[in-house]
Amino acid sequence: MKLLFARERLGDSVPADRLGSLLPGWEIVTCRPDRLTEHLDGVNAVCPLGAKIGADVLSAGRFGLVHQFGVGLDRVDVATATELGVWVARVPGDIGGNADSVAELAVLQLLALARRLDASRAALAAASWADRPAGQSLVDATVVIVGLGAIGAGVARRLAPFGPRLLAVREHPDKPAPAEVAAVAGPDRLHELLGQADAVVCCAMLHDGNAGLFSAPEFAAMKPGALFVNVARGGLIDEPALLAALDAGRVGGAGLDVFAHEPVDPDSALVRHPRVLATPHIGWHTGLMFRRTSEVFAANLQRFAHGEDPQWAVNAPAFRRSPGG
């Protein structure tokens, strides 16, 4: 069996040695994400990581499974895969350590913004203690979590001990919510809750219906000076609108781990904005995630190799393209 990763070098991004030990009998190969169609000969399964798996890639090979090393499948053409008999699967965030890792980063960014960590470090470096900035406390603050899946629930559990009032917005507000969340509303009440928020944490899953979820009207609906953190997907944010809101002071600071186009230009106005804390999509990037996800990912590939349906599939093809091509 042959597994292709859409990345030229795995290294720190995916623990290749550990995967090899978990996948005896499998050949693990890599390629540049823009050269996928040239490396599909004999491939049984493709791991996209951040690459686009469109109709061209799906039609060029005979592989039977697209399996993400993590959660995100927003760049995979699931409909075409289903038509061609190709399974598409992910590793759920609450199983693979992704959700815990991303939730930790969300809390880190929110605390750093609230306590004005960058400005405080600058004052220290300049020996200018008279200019030490006054930060905000999360005690009695209102934090709105947008998206209450595994990551959003993890953020709620971690933020609760800091003493804020937690509200949430999710597509299905009637679903059970973490006990730490005081109230849950549907998307139709997003603006109402944004107007109450001292901070907003975006944890929503990107899909065809919510691209640009946060644009000029949403930033205008926020309480002036509110903080904004996005650890979900860059496509959920209208980045020029966020930049304008930061310049106008409508948004007091932004923590951004994801961007519309990655790798993001480090010299872009948004990344270099003095009230932006930017990180290079590292929320998932922890030893915990690598260890747990490797185990689950490998076990699911072995299920597929043995002719079983993969777990955590997001589709159900009417027929199965042969895993051997």
N, C-alpha and C positions, 0 to 999 in steps of 0.2 A: 504494500500500500504506500501511496505517496501523498505527502501533505505539502502544500505550497503556501508560504507566508508572503504576503504582499509588502515586504520590506527588505531592503537590500542586506541589512545586517540586523540580526536579532539582538545580541549583546545584552545590555541592561534592560531592553524593552520587553523581552520575553526570555525566560531562562531556558535556552536551547538544550543545555546538558540535562537539566531535570526533565524536560519533555521527552528527550530521547530515552531516558531510563523508564519513563512511563508508557512509552509507545514502542515496545520491542517489535521488530519486523517492519516498522514504518521507516520510509526514507523522508527526511525533512529537508526541504529546499527553500530557497528564498529568491526574490527578485525585486527589482524596482517596481513601485506601484504602477508606474506608467508603462511598464513592459510586460504586464501580466499575460496578454494574449500570445506572447512569444515563448512562454514557459509552461504551457499547459499540457504538453505531451505526457501521457501516462499519469497525470495527476488525478487523484481520487477525491481530494477535499482541498478547499481553498479557505485560508483564514485572511480576511480582508484588512484587519487592523484599521487604518484610516483610509484605505483605498476605495475607490468607487467600483462596485461590481454591477455593471450595467448589462444591457442585452448583448453588447459586443463580446464581453468576456464570457458571459454565460453560454453564448452560442459557439464560441471558438473552441471550447473544451468539451470533454466528456465526463467531467467530474460530477459526482452526485450529491455533494454536500458543500454548503458555504457555512462555516462555523466561526463566529466571532470569538476572539480571545477576550471576552468581556461582554458588555451589554449592547453597545451602540450598533444599530443596523440601518441608520438613516441614509446611508450611501449604497445600500443594496437594493436592487430592483427585485423585490420579493414576488411581485406579480409575474414577471417573466420567468423567474426561477421556478415558480409553481407550474407554469405552463410547460416547462421543459422537463419536469420531473426531478427538480433539484430541491433537496431539503435546505432550509435556512434555519439555523439555530444560534442561540446565544447562551451565555452563562449568566443566570440571574444575579443581580447585584448583591442580594442578601445571602447568596450561597457562596459566591466566589470571592468575597472580601472587598469587592468594588464599592459597594454602598458605604461600608464603614470607612473606607479610606477617603472617599470623596466627601462624606459628611464631616470628617475631621478637618479637611482643608477648608470647607465652607466656614466652620467655626473659627479657624485660624484667621481667615481673611476678614471675617466680620469683627473679631476682637482687635485685629491690627488696625482696621479702619476706625473703629470706635475710639480706640486709645491713641490714634494718630501716631502710630509707631514710626513711620518714616520721618515725620517732622520732629519727633522726639529724638531720634538718633542723629538727625542733622544738627539739632541744638547741642547735643552732647559733643559731636565732632567739632563744632565751632566754639566750644566752651562758652556758650551763650545761655546760661541757665535762666537768665531773666526772660528769655524768649521761649521757655518751655511751654508747649501747647497744652491747653486744657482738653482732656478727652471726654468722651461720653461713657456712662455706665449702662450696662444692659438691665440693671435692676429697675423694674417698673416700666421699662421700654416696651413698645409693641413691635413684635417681629412677625412679618407675614411670610410664610413659606408657600411658594407657588409650585405645586407638584408634590404629592404626598405619597409617592411610591417608597421604595426601599431607602433611597437617599434622603428624601424629604422627612421620612419618619426617623431616620438616623440623626438628622440635623435637629429635629424636635427633641429627641431624647438627650442630646448633648447640650443643647442650649438651656433646657429647663432649669438646671441647677444655678444658672446665672441670674435667675429671677425675672425674666421678661414675661409679658403676656404673649402667648403664641396663638396666632391665627393661621389658617391655611386656606388655599384655593386649590381645588382639584376638579377634574372633569366629572367625576361621579361623587358628589359630596355626601351621598347617603352611605357610602362604604365605611366600614369601621375605621376609626382614626386612633392614633396614639393617645393615651390618657393625658399626656402633657399638653395637647392642643385644646385650647378653650372653645374654639368654634371653627367649623369648616363650611366654606361657601363654594358655590359653583362659579364657573367662568363669568357668568352674567353679573356677578357682584365684585369682580376684580377691582374695578375703579373705586368702589365704595371702601374696600379694605385697604387699598393703596393709600387712600386719604388719611387712614389712621396709623400708618406704619412709620416707625422711626427707622426701620430697616426692612429690606426685602431680600429674601434668598430664593433664587430661581433654581429649582430642581426638576423642572418639568421635562418630559421626554418629547423630543422633536418629532413631529409627524407632518403629513401634508397639510393638515388643517390649522397648524398653529405657528408656522414660520412668521417671524416678526411679531411674536406675541407682545414683546415690549418695544413700543415705538413711541413717537412723539406724544400721542394722547395719554399713554400709560405713564410716561415720565411726568407729564403735566398734572396728572391726577395725584401724584405723590405729595406727601407733606414736604414743604420746602426744607432742603437740607438732609432728607432721608438718605440712608446708605443703601447701596445696591450690590449684591453679590450674585454672580452667575457661575455655577459649577455644572451646568447641564450641557447645552450645546450652543455654539455661537450663532447658529441660524435662528435662534429664538429672539435675538436682539437686533434691532435696527441701530447699527453702530454709529452712523452719523447723528441720529437722534439722541443717543446717549451722550455723545461728545458735546452736542449743543446743550443738553440739560446740565452737564457738568460745568460747562463754561458759564451758564446762566445761574449756577448755584442751586438749581432745582434739585439736583442730585448732589449730596454733600461729599460723596466718595464712592468709588466702585472697585470691587474685587473681582477680577476676571481671570478665570482659568481656561476659558475656551473662547474661540473667535470664529467669525464667519469663514475666514480663509486661514488655514494653518499649513505650514508654520506662519505665524503672523509677522509682519514687518516690525522689527524692534524699534524702528525710527518713526513709526506711525504716530500721528497726533494723539490717538487714543492711548496707546501704550505709554507714551512719554508724558501724558498729562500728570500734573503734580498731585492730583487727588485720585489717581488710579494705582491700585496694587495689582500688577499683572504677573501671572505665572504661566509657564509653557505646557498647559494641559497635563498637569502632574497629579491631579486629584486621585486617580486610580493607581498611581505609580508607587506602590509600596511592596515591601517583602511579603506582607500578609496576602495581598491580592495575587502576587505571582504564585505563591505556594498553593493557596486554595484553588485558584482558577486553573492552574496547571493540572491538578488532580481531577477536577471535574471535566475540564476540556478533554483530557486524554481518555477518560472513561467513556465519554460520549462518542468520541471517534472510534473507540473499540466496539461500542454497540453498533455503530453504523457499519463497520468492517465485517461484523458477524451477521449482517442482514437485518438487524433490528432497527426500528424507527428511532431516531435520535430524540433524546429528552429536550425539553424547552425549545421545541421548534415553534416558529411563528407562522408556519404554513403547513399544509397537508396535501402534497401532490397526489393527484389521482393515480399516477403510476410512478415508478421509481426508475430513474436513469441508472443504469448499471454502475455500481461503484468501481468496477474494473474498466469502465469505458467500453 
